[in-house]
Amino acid sequence: MKNIFTLFIILVCLISCEQSDKKSLRESNIDRAQKIVLENFKYISSGDMEAFKKTLSSDFKFTLSGTLKWNDGRPFSRTYEGFDSFMNDFLTPALATMPNGLIFHFDQVIANEFAAVVIWHGESEALYDTYNNRYVYLYHVNEQGKVTSITEYTDLLLSASSLLGQKINTNFKDKK
């Protein structure tokens, strides 16, 4: 009986240690993901695009959620595949609508092992009006510690009016 009790105590200790190790590994992965995401956000918000690029995976994607279109009808809200598309097709044209740039203000980060949400707000004078918007960036991070995707959620009606000067930007159709 004594041997069974000893064996039981050893087994409980092993399981407890294994769970503790798993928890420590999980916490370590969360800390790692949060650090990577905050580093990436720091680089983009400061305009250090070379450092920003180094935090990205080779299959990086940026998605602007929603249905916003440029004034010529091309989709503004879409997935931009790769750093070059993100820079040339999204960021550079978007920033051109804000002649004095965009000031980033970090608010909060919420992370798990391979993803994080960054909540932030920005301030700018845009081509058509003041542009003070709020953003949620959903980041995904791969096992190599590189950002694989960012999805942006923001007020697109404010973007349409302040950045693009669009007076009507809805899909409303009169059902008469």
Steps between C-alpha positions, in 0.01 A plus 500: 500500500787732587648444152170582331466819704860601413435426133180707515686798654770479232237485226316804640828693519588410140159607371517821701851576369392426142198732532722767652746463211215525248370811675848652501544419130158649422579815699837522329334471157248770592781730615690427175197573279425821690862615471510433124170678440595802711835521319323485163250766609781722632674487161194576289384778734843665491532461122801266518385284211830312458482378860126435454576283196748290701221399739285359216483149360557446128127422457382813685149630428330822605120514487294815530158366598183640354380620160668838450601592145740760363329782310572324170312188616798277579464316831680671787372239747663175394796272573840632398737208434859565612696796627529668157125493438437624854740791447423590137130423472380583851724697736662752264171598329317511835765723657487726193151599620659622826760760393636546854503127577315298761583510869462156660387464864530153652210405730511129584625156396332165567704192407497123486775263377478579129283810471444839653255785474636853509252776572617848406379835373643749255491872438539679171384782283391332180423643158131555575466527878648414837573129516510371858420132471514192725648171387518136595786304343473121517850353468600140433854384578659177374724260694809675363394822671399686183175687439301310237197726484340818626130567462388858558156589632411869501223753428491490121230768469738744669775381263273546198401854594822638652762324287317460168240778510218258426163648588298186440656165579226249566343205325147629568258430216142624499278193467222677309 
